[in-house]
Amino acid sequence: MFRALLPAFILAVPQPSASPTPPAPPPDPTTGGCTPGQGGVPDSIVGEVLCGTWAGDVTGAAWQLVRDRWPLLLGAVAALIVLRVGWSRWRRVVWRTHAAQGRWLAITPPVTATPAATVGLWRLLATALPAPRWWSLRPARLVWEVAADPGGLRAGLWLPPGVNPTAVLRLLQRGWPGVRAEQTRPPRVPTTGAVAALAVWPTQPEWLPLVDAAAPPPVRRGVDAGAPQDDRLRAVYDGLASAGRTGGGLLQVHISRAPAHRLRVLRQAMTNPDRARHRPEAPQPAPPAYSRRHCASGL
């Protein structure tokens, strides 16, 4: 009887059930159930961006974009290179044409000229130039040029197209009493052999001429503060004369007007200086009528 009940007892024991399947994870609230290629979402990089999954694999997405659109990207890079090279060559041709139309005034400076008179002359000459606009490709500028050769120093002024030489002559006579100037052919500068060029930019801020109480230069014992040694360009002229004895030298001082928007800021500073001084977003004012750049090259 025991043997007969044992199989029945074993059969009556319930078999263990299989492990329950884990519940499905809830949808990601950040994506909102968005899947690229489903529900009207495009199956592309745009769909990845819309669903927010593109940032998870930026490198893979970028590589996929390059692999799929490499002809378009290659054409865009080639077009940019062609535009850059074409712009440089076109600008060079325009500048050469602009320089070929310039006029040369041979100038004999007066016997005595103080540095203050020279600065005043730059400002007077700048008034003959039109104020450049923000879209100006070729800002008008006057170029004061001093060439040195074994025959001596020759000074002159390059006038851009559109500037009246008669008006410039009057400004020269006003700023430098006793100056002699005439319109002649420009001197020829030798371009053979080794050429070394150096561009020198002003170290003082451009608003320095606006300061009335500027710091006076240090006075050395036995030297007058108004002596000719205060002219900082005198050493440059001496160097040109030395270079002219052995080969040649050239000095150019570029004179141009400040842009119109900087002049407007200057007028506002003149009417209400406290407001212009304490306004952090206001740009620095420019000189009244000019900005200078020096360029010296030895031939």
C-alpha positions as CSV (number, residue, x, y, z in Angstrom):
1,M,0.0,0.0,0.0
2,F,2.9,2.4,0.7
3,R,4.4,1.6,-2.6
4,A,1.0,2.3,-4.3
5,L,0.6,5.7,-2.7
6,L,4.2,6.9,-3.3
7,P,3.8,7.6,-7.0
8,A,0.5,9.3,-6.4
9,F,2.1,11.5,-3.8
10,I,5.0,12.4,-6.1
11,L,2.6,13.2,-8.9
12,A,0.6,15.4,-6.6
13,V,3.5,17.7,-5.8
14,P,3.2,20.8,-8.0
15,Q,6.1,21.4,-10.4
16,P,8.1,24.6,-9.9
17,S,7.0,27.2,-12.5
18,A,9.5,29.0,-14.8
19,S,11.1,32.3,-13.7
20,P,8.8,35.3,-14.5
21,T,9.9,37.6,-17.3
22,P,11.0,41.1,-16.2
23,P,8.7,43.8,-17.1
24,A,9.5,46.0,-20.1
25,P,11.4,49.2,-19.1
26,P,9.3,52.3,-19.3
27,P,9.9,54.6,-22.3
28,D,12.6,57.2,-21.8
29,P,10.8,60.5,-20.9
30,T,13.5,62.5,-22.5
31,T,12.9,61.1,-26.0
32,G,9.1,60.9,-25.6
33,G,9.0,57.6,-27.4
34,C,10.7,59.2,-30.5
35,T,12.5,56.7,-32.7
36,P,14.3,57.7,-36.0
37,G,12.5,56.1,-38.9
38,Q,9.2,55.6,-37.1
39,G,6.2,57.8,-36.5
40,G,7.0,60.2,-39.2
41,V,10.5,60.9,-37.9
42,P,13.1,60.9,-40.7
43,D,15.6,58.1,-40.6
44,S,18.7,60.4,-40.9
45,I,20.9,62.7,-39.0
46,V,17.9,65.1,-38.7
47,G,15.9,62.4,-37.0
48,E,18.7,61.7,-34.6
49,V,18.8,65.4,-33.7
50,L,15.0,65.6,-33.3
51,C,15.0,62.5,-31.0
52,G,18.0,63.6,-29.0
53,T,20.0,60.5,-29.7
54,W,22.5,62.1,-32.0
55,A,24.6,63.5,-29.1
56,G,25.2,60.0,-27.8
57,D,27.5,59.1,-30.7
58,V,28.8,62.3,-32.1
59,T,31.9,60.7,-33.7
60,G,29.8,58.1,-35.4
61,A,27.3,60.6,-36.6
62,A,30.0,62.9,-38.0
63,W,31.7,60.0,-39.7
64,Q,28.4,58.9,-41.2
65,L,27.8,62.4,-42.4
66,V,31.2,62.6,-44.1
67,R,30.8,59.1,-45.6
68,D,27.4,59.9,-47.0
69,R,28.0,63.5,-48.1
70,W,31.7,63.5,-48.9
71,P,31.3,64.7,-52.5
72,L,29.3,67.7,-51.3
73,L,31.8,68.5,-48.5
74,L,34.7,68.2,-50.9
75,G,33.1,70.5,-53.3
76,A,32.4,73.1,-50.5
77,V,36.0,73.0,-49.4
78,A,37.2,73.4,-52.9
79,A,34.8,76.3,-53.5
80,L,36.1,78.1,-50.4
81,I,39.7,77.7,-51.5
82,V,38.9,79.0,-54.9
83,L,37.1,82.0,-53.5
84,R,39.9,82.8,-51.1
85,V,42.6,82.7,-53.8
86,G,40.4,84.6,-56.2
87,W,39.7,87.3,-53.6
88,S,43.4,87.7,-52.8
89,R,44.3,88.0,-56.5
90,W,41.5,90.4,-57.3
91,R,42.4,92.6,-54.3
92,R,46.0,92.7,-55.4
93,V,45.0,93.7,-58.9
94,V,42.7,96.4,-57.6
95,W,45.4,97.8,-55.3
96,R,47.9,97.9,-58.2
97,T,45.4,99.7,-60.4
98,H,44.6,102.1,-57.6
99,A,48.3,102.8,-57.0
100,A,49.0,103.3,-60.7
101,Q,46.4,106.1,-60.7
102,G,48.1,107.9,-57.8
103,R,49.9,111.2,-58.2
104,W,53.3,112.2,-56.8
105,L,54.1,115.5,-55.2
106,A,57.8,116.1,-54.8
107,I,58.3,118.0,-51.5
108,T,61.2,120.0,-50.2
109,P,60.6,120.4,-46.4
110,P,61.3,123.7,-44.7
111,V,64.6,124.4,-43.0
112,T,63.1,124.1,-39.6
113,A,60.0,122.1,-38.6
114,T,59.1,121.2,-35.0
115,P,57.5,117.8,-34.1
116,A,54.3,119.6,-33.1
117,A,54.0,121.2,-36.5
118,T,54.5,117.8,-38.1
119,V,51.7,116.3,-36.1
120,G,49.5,119.2,-37.1
121,L,50.4,118.7,-40.7
122,W,49.3,115.0,-40.5
123,R,45.9,116.2,-39.2
124,L,45.5,118.8,-41.9
125,L,46.4,116.3,-44.6
126,A,43.9,113.8,-43.3
127,T,41.1,116.4,-43.8
128,A,41.6,116.1,-47.6
129,L,40.6,112.4,-47.4
130,P,37.0,111.2,-47.4
131,A,35.9,109.4,-44.2
132,P,35.9,105.6,-44.9
133,R,32.6,103.6,-44.6
134,W,32.3,100.2,-43.0
135,W,31.9,98.7,-46.4
136,S,34.9,100.4,-47.9
137,L,37.3,98.0,-49.6
138,R,40.0,100.6,-50.3
139,P,40.1,103.2,-47.6
140,A,41.7,106.4,-49.0
141,R,45.1,107.2,-47.6
142,L,48.0,109.6,-48.2
143,V,51.5,108.1,-48.2
144,W,54.4,110.2,-47.1
145,E,57.5,108.7,-48.7
146,V,61.2,109.3,-48.2
147,A,63.6,107.5,-50.5
148,A,67.3,107.3,-49.9
149,D,70.0,106.6,-52.4
150,P,73.7,107.6,-53.0
151,G,72.4,110.9,-54.4
152,G,70.6,111.9,-51.1
153,L,67.1,111.9,-49.7
154,R,64.0,112.6,-51.7
155,A,60.7,113.3,-50.0
156,G,57.3,113.2,-51.6
157,L,53.6,112.5,-51.1
158,W,51.4,110.0,-52.9
159,L,47.9,111.2,-53.6
160,P,45.1,108.7,-54.2
161,P,42.7,109.1,-57.1
162,G,40.0,111.7,-56.3
163,V,42.1,114.0,-54.1
164,N,42.8,117.5,-55.5
165,P,46.5,118.2,-55.6
166,T,45.9,122.0,-55.3
167,A,44.1,121.5,-52.0
168,V,46.9,119.3,-50.7
169,L,49.5,122.0,-51.7
170,R,47.6,124.6,-49.7
171,L,47.5,122.3,-46.7
172,L,51.2,121.8,-47.0
173,Q,51.9,125.5,-47.1
174,R,49.6,126.0,-44.1
175,G,51.1,123.3,-42.0
176,W,54.7,123.8,-43.1
177,P,55.4,127.4,-43.9
178,G,58.2,127.7,-46.4
179,V,57.7,124.2,-47.9
180,R,58.1,123.7,-51.7
181,A,56.1,121.2,-53.6
182,E,55.4,120.4,-57.2
183,Q,53.7,117.6,-59.1
184,T,56.3,115.5,-61.0
185,R,56.9,112.0,-62.1
186,P,57.5,109.5,-59.2
187,P,61.1,108.4,-58.5
188,R,62.1,104.9,-59.5
189,V,63.0,102.6,-56.8
190,P,65.3,99.7,-57.6
191,T,63.7,96.3,-57.0
192,T,66.7,94.1,-57.8
193,G,68.7,92.3,-55.2
194,A,67.8,91.4,-51.6
195,V,64.9,93.4,-50.1
196,A,64.1,93.6,-46.4
197,A,60.9,95.1,-45.2
198,L,59.7,96.0,-41.7
199,A,56.3,97.4,-40.6
200,V,56.3,99.5,-37.5
201,W,53.0,100.2,-35.7
202,P,52.4,103.0,-33.1
203,T,52.9,101.9,-29.5
204,Q,50.8,104.6,-28.0
205,P,47.0,104.3,-28.0
206,E,45.1,106.0,-30.7
207,W,43.3,108.3,-28.2
208,L,46.5,109.8,-26.9
209,P,46.2,113.0,-29.0
210,L,42.9,113.7,-27.1
211,V,44.7,114.0,-23.8
212,D,45.6,117.7,-23.1
213,A,47.8,117.1,-20.0
214,A,50.0,114.4,-21.5
215,A,53.1,113.4,-19.5
216,P,56.0,115.6,-20.6
217,P,59.1,113.9,-21.9
218,P,61.9,113.4,-19.3
219,V,64.3,116.4,-19.3
220,R,67.9,115.5,-19.3
221,R,70.5,117.8,-17.7
222,G,71.8,120.4,-20.2
223,V,69.2,119.5,-22.9
224,D,66.2,121.6,-23.7
225,A,62.8,119.8,-23.8
226,G,62.0,121.4,-27.1
227,A,65.3,120.4,-28.7
228,P,65.3,118.7,-32.1
229,Q,66.2,115.4,-30.3
230,D,62.5,115.1,-29.3
231,D,61.6,114.3,-32.9
232,R,61.5,110.5,-32.9
233,L,61.6,110.3,-36.7
234,R,64.9,112.0,-36.9
235,A,66.7,108.8,-36.0
236,V,64.8,107.1,-38.8
237,Y,65.9,109.7,-41.3
238,D,69.5,109.3,-40.1
239,G,69.2,105.6,-40.6
240,L,67.8,106.1,-44.1
241,A,70.7,108.5,-45.0
242,S,73.2,105.8,-43.8
243,A,71.5,103.1,-45.9
244,G,71.5,105.4,-48.9
245,R,75.2,105.6,-48.9
246,T,75.7,101.8,-49.3
247,G,72.5,100.8,-51.1
248,G,69.1,102.3,-50.7
249,G,66.2,102.8,-48.2
250,L,62.6,103.7,-48.3
251,L,60.3,105.1,-45.6
252,Q,56.5,105.3,-45.9
253,V,54.1,106.9,-43.5
254,H,50.5,106.0,-44.2
255,I,47.9,108.6,-43.2
256,S,44.2,107.8,-43.2
257,R,41.1,109.1,-41.6
258,A,39.2,107.4,-38.8
259,P,36.0,105.6,-39.7
260,A,32.7,107.6,-39.5
261,H,31.3,105.6,-36.6
262,R,34.4,106.3,-34.5
263,L,34.1,110.0,-35.2
264,R,30.5,109.8,-34.0
265,V,31.6,108.3,-30.7
266,L,34.2,111.0,-30.4
267,R,31.5,113.7,-30.8
268,Q,29.4,112.1,-28.1
269,A,32.5,112.0,-25.8
270,M,33.1,115.7,-26.5
271,T,29.5,116.7,-25.6
272,N,29.1,114.3,-22.6
273,P,32.6,112.9,-21.5
274,D,31.4,111.5,-18.2
275,R,28.7,109.3,-19.9
276,A,31.1,108.1,-22.6
277,R,33.8,107.4,-20.0
278,H,31.5,105.3,-17.7
279,R,29.8,103.4,-20.4
280,P,31.6,100.1,-20.7
281,E,30.2,99.2,-24.1
282,A,31.4,102.4,-25.8
283,P,34.5,101.8,-28.0
284,Q,37.6,103.8,-27.6
285,P,37.5,107.2,-29.4
286,A,39.8,107.8,-32.4
287,P,42.0,110.7,-33.2
288,P,40.1,113.8,-34.5
289,A,41.0,113.3,-38.1
290,Y,43.7,110.8,-38.7
291,S,45.3,107.5,-37.8
292,R,48.9,106.7,-38.7
293,R,50.9,103.7,-39.8
294,H,54.6,103.7,-40.4
295,C,56.2,101.3,-42.8
296,A,60.0,101.3,-43.5
297,S,61.8,99.1,-45.9
298,G,65.4,98.9,-46.9
299,L,66.5,98.1,-50.4
